[in-house]
Amino acid sequence: MTTLSIRVPDSLHRAIKELAMKDGYSMNQFIITAAAEKLSALETVDYLRQRAERANLKDFDRLLALVPDCDPDPGDELPPKQRR
């Protein structure tokens, strides 16, 4: 494992600390999870874009915009503690 030192504004530090404590996480766990979630989201979009290119779907963004923005199916919701 690698140690990483970063500089963050005091207000962001306070917000992360408060939210992590509220959710029962250490700041380290919170930041690692947040970074992993962001990385996963970016990699998923890249993966889907590459798959669309291989399938000759030229207008990936237009097709993605057709996906409806709706609530999850019953049972697929995030637990109340994780909802924002």
Secondary structure by P-SEA (a helix, b strand, c coil): cbbbbbbbcaaaaaaaaaaaaaacccaaaaaaaaaaaaaaaaaaaaaaaaaaaaaccccaaaaaaacccccccccccccccccc
